Amino acid sequence: MNKFSLYVLLILLYLGISKSFSPSEKKTIFVPNANAYANIFKGSPISVILERDFSTGALIKTYHHRYQIIHAFKAPQRINVRISREFFLENQANIGMSLFRRYENDVSSTVPMPPGSIYIGSPAYGTWRTSDSGQKVWRFHRTYKNFPQLFHWGDFTPTYEFYRRMIVLEKANSPFYGLNNEFGTKGSVTSTHYVFKKKSENKTTINDILKKYTSLPKWEQKNE
């Protein structure tokens, strides 16, 4: 075994051991797929929005989601969770979307929907009004006037047409990104008003690992 092969073996052993014994990974909630949401996030009404995704590690990657959890009656929360690679790839188009909702009647949904969709159309949170253009638009009650800011809507205002289409697609278990693709990773509203920091936490590279081992003692060559 030459020197380079041994270094590679040592690096792989180090990565495997550090991954197995990493306290942060053991303490972090693992979400293999959308079916796990109902057991992790309690209470209602509640909306879990995918705020960002990222991966850590160089040769052995660990995948993560950061969620913004919005309750109707208390301050929003943020949480990082570990996810499977398959779930990471499945949701790459869903930044800014609500991936889980539980309504007040305890009915829940994991169909990706625009942020705030759980509250649109409910008379407890707002009302439909007629705009100057004659369209029916959604307005939150004064108590919830900060919701559009939490949802990163910017100047976006849901119309009744938007609401009806949203309801139809959710019942059909089909994601809804808006009438004009306003939401999701490539959505016009999301990309304008969301702060994207994709992969900023993936700072470990192979070069970093190799540099870490440059201080290993050199092999002594025997004189023949």
C-alpha positions as CSV (number, residue, x, y, z in Angstrom):
1,M,0.0,0.0,0.0
2,N,1.6,3.3,-1.1
3,K,1.5,6.5,0.9
4,F,-1.4,8.1,-1.0
5,S,-3.6,5.0,-0.6
6,L,-3.0,5.0,3.1
7,Y,-3.9,8.7,3.4
8,V,-7.2,8.1,1.5
9,L,-7.9,5.2,3.9
10,L,-7.3,7.3,6.9
11,I,-9.5,10.1,5.6
12,L,-12.4,7.6,5.0
13,L,-12.0,6.1,8.5
14,Y,-12.0,9.6,10.0
15,L,-15.1,10.6,8.1
16,G,-16.9,7.4,9.0
17,I,-16.0,7.6,12.7
18,S,-16.8,11.4,13.0
19,K,-20.2,10.8,11.3
20,S,-21.1,8.0,13.6
21,F,-20.2,9.8,16.8
22,S,-21.2,13.3,15.8
23,P,-23.4,14.6,18.8
24,S,-25.1,17.2,16.6
25,E,-26.3,14.6,14.1
26,K,-27.6,12.3,16.9
27,K,-29.6,15.2,18.4
28,T,-31.0,16.5,15.2
29,I,-34.5,15.2,14.2
30,F,-34.4,12.9,11.2
31,V,-37.2,13.3,8.6
32,P,-37.0,10.4,6.0
33,N,-40.1,11.5,4.1
34,A,-43.3,13.6,4.4
35,N,-45.1,10.9,6.3
36,A,-43.0,11.7,9.4
37,Y,-44.3,15.3,9.7
38,A,-47.5,14.5,11.6
39,N,-45.6,12.8,14.5
40,I,-43.0,15.5,14.7
41,F,-45.0,18.7,14.5
42,K,-47.8,19.0,17.0
43,G,-50.7,21.4,17.5
44,S,-53.1,23.1,15.1
45,P,-53.4,25.2,13.1
46,I,-49.8,24.8,12.0
47,S,-47.9,25.4,8.8
48,V,-44.4,24.0,8.1
49,I,-42.6,26.0,5.4
50,L,-39.3,24.9,3.8
51,E,-37.1,27.9,4.3
52,R,-33.9,26.4,2.8
53,D,-32.1,23.1,2.1
54,F,-28.4,22.4,2.4
55,S,-25.9,19.6,2.7
56,T,-22.8,19.1,4.9
57,G,-19.8,16.9,4.4
58,A,-17.5,16.3,1.5
59,L,-17.2,12.6,0.7
60,I,-20.1,11.5,3.0
61,K,-22.9,14.0,2.7
62,T,-25.6,14.7,5.2
63,Y,-28.7,16.5,3.9
64,H,-30.8,19.0,5.8
65,H,-33.9,21.1,5.7
66,R,-34.6,24.3,7.6
67,Y,-38.2,24.8,8.4
68,Q,-40.2,27.9,9.5
69,I,-43.0,26.7,11.7
70,I,-45.9,29.2,11.8
71,H,-48.7,28.8,14.4
72,A,-51.7,31.1,14.5
73,F,-51.4,32.0,18.2
74,K,-47.7,32.1,19.0
75,A,-44.4,33.3,17.5
76,P,-42.9,31.5,14.6
77,Q,-40.1,29.0,15.1
78,R,-37.2,27.7,13.0
79,I,-35.8,24.2,13.1
80,N,-33.1,22.3,11.2
81,V,-33.7,18.6,10.5
82,R,-31.8,15.8,8.8
83,I,-33.4,14.3,5.8
84,S,-32.8,11.5,3.4
85,R,-31.1,12.1,0.0
86,E,-34.3,11.1,-1.8
87,F,-36.3,13.6,0.2
88,F,-33.7,16.3,-0.5
89,L,-34.0,15.7,-4.2
90,E,-37.7,15.5,-4.1
91,N,-38.1,19.0,-2.6
92,Q,-35.5,21.0,-4.5
93,A,-38.2,22.9,-6.3
94,N,-40.1,23.6,-3.1
95,I,-38.1,26.3,-1.3
96,G,-40.6,28.7,0.3
97,M,-43.5,26.2,0.1
98,S,-45.6,24.8,2.9
99,L,-44.8,21.1,3.0
100,F,-47.0,20.3,6.0
101,R,-50.2,21.8,7.4
102,R,-52.6,20.7,10.1
103,Y,-56.0,22.4,10.2
104,E,-58.0,23.2,13.2
105,N,-60.2,20.1,12.6
106,D,-56.9,18.0,12.9
107,V,-57.0,17.2,9.1
108,S,-53.4,17.4,7.8
109,S,-51.9,17.7,4.3
110,T,-48.4,17.1,3.0
111,V,-49.1,18.4,-0.6
112,P,-46.7,21.3,-1.3
113,M,-48.7,24.5,-1.3
114,P,-47.9,28.3,-1.3
115,P,-46.9,29.6,2.2
116,G,-50.0,30.8,4.1
117,S,-52.4,28.6,2.2
118,I,-53.8,27.1,5.4
119,Y,-55.1,30.5,6.5
120,I,-56.5,31.8,3.1
121,G,-60.3,31.5,2.9
122,S,-60.9,31.0,6.7
123,P,-63.1,33.7,8.2
124,A,-61.2,33.3,11.5
125,Y,-58.2,34.9,9.9
126,G,-59.5,37.3,7.2
127,T,-62.1,38.1,4.6
128,W,-62.7,38.4,0.9
129,R,-63.0,42.0,-0.4
130,T,-63.5,43.5,-3.8
131,S,-60.5,45.4,-5.2
132,D,-60.7,48.5,-7.4
133,S,-60.3,46.2,-10.4
134,G,-63.4,44.2,-9.4
135,Q,-61.5,41.1,-8.3
136,K,-62.2,39.3,-5.0
137,V,-58.9,39.4,-3.0
138,W,-58.0,38.1,0.4
139,R,-57.3,40.4,3.3
140,F,-56.1,39.3,6.8
141,H,-57.8,40.7,9.9
142,R,-55.8,43.3,11.8
143,T,-54.7,40.7,14.3
144,Y,-52.9,38.8,11.5
145,K,-51.7,41.7,9.5
146,N,-48.1,40.5,9.8
147,F,-48.8,37.2,8.1
148,P,-48.0,38.3,4.5
149,Q,-44.5,39.4,5.8
150,L,-44.0,36.0,7.5
151,F,-44.9,34.3,4.3
152,H,-42.6,36.5,2.2
153,W,-45.4,37.5,-0.1
154,G,-44.2,41.0,-0.9
155,D,-46.9,42.7,-2.9
156,F,-48.6,39.5,-3.7
157,T,-52.3,39.3,-2.8
158,P,-54.3,36.0,-3.2
159,T,-57.3,36.3,-5.4
160,Y,-60.4,34.1,-5.2
161,E,-59.4,32.4,-8.4
162,F,-56.0,31.6,-6.8
163,Y,-57.8,30.2,-3.7
164,R,-60.2,28.0,-5.8
165,R,-57.4,26.5,-7.9
166,M,-55.4,25.9,-4.7
167,I,-58.2,23.9,-3.1
168,V,-58.8,21.8,-6.2
169,L,-55.1,20.8,-6.5
170,E,-54.7,20.1,-2.8
171,K,-57.7,17.7,-3.0
172,A,-56.1,16.1,-6.0
173,N,-52.8,15.7,-4.1
174,S,-51.1,17.9,-6.7
175,P,-48.6,20.7,-5.8
176,F,-49.7,24.2,-6.5
177,Y,-47.1,26.9,-7.3
178,G,-49.6,29.7,-8.1
179,L,-51.6,30.7,-11.1
180,N,-48.4,32.2,-12.7
181,N,-45.7,30.2,-10.9
182,E,-45.3,32.8,-8.1
183,F,-44.0,30.3,-5.5
184,G,-41.4,27.6,-5.1
185,T,-37.7,27.7,-5.7
186,K,-38.0,29.3,-9.1
187,G,-41.2,31.2,-8.3
188,S,-41.3,35.0,-9.1
189,V,-42.5,36.0,-5.6
190,T,-40.3,33.5,-3.7
191,S,-37.1,34.3,-5.6
192,T,-37.7,38.1,-5.2
193,H,-38.6,38.1,-1.5
194,Y,-36.8,35.1,-0.1
195,V,-33.1,35.2,1.0
196,F,-31.4,32.3,-0.6
197,K,-28.3,31.0,1.0
198,K,-28.2,27.6,-0.6
199,K,-25.3,25.4,0.4
200,S,-23.6,28.1,2.4
201,E,-23.1,25.7,5.2
202,N,-21.4,23.1,3.1
203,K,-17.9,24.4,3.8
204,T,-16.0,21.2,4.1
205,T,-14.3,20.2,0.9
206,I,-11.9,17.4,-0.1
207,N,-9.1,20.0,-0.1
208,D,-9.9,21.0,3.5
209,I,-9.7,17.4,4.5
210,L,-6.3,16.9,2.7
211,K,-4.9,20.0,4.3
212,K,-5.9,18.7,7.7
213,Y,-3.6,15.7,7.1
214,T,-0.6,17.6,5.8
215,S,0.8,17.6,9.3
216,L,1.0,13.8,9.4
217,P,4.6,12.6,9.9
218,K,6.3,11.8,6.7
219,W,7.3,8.2,6.0
220,E,11.0,7.6,6.5
221,Q,12.8,6.0,3.6
222,K,15.3,3.3,4.5
223,N,18.7,3.5,3.0
224,E,19.5,0.4,1.1
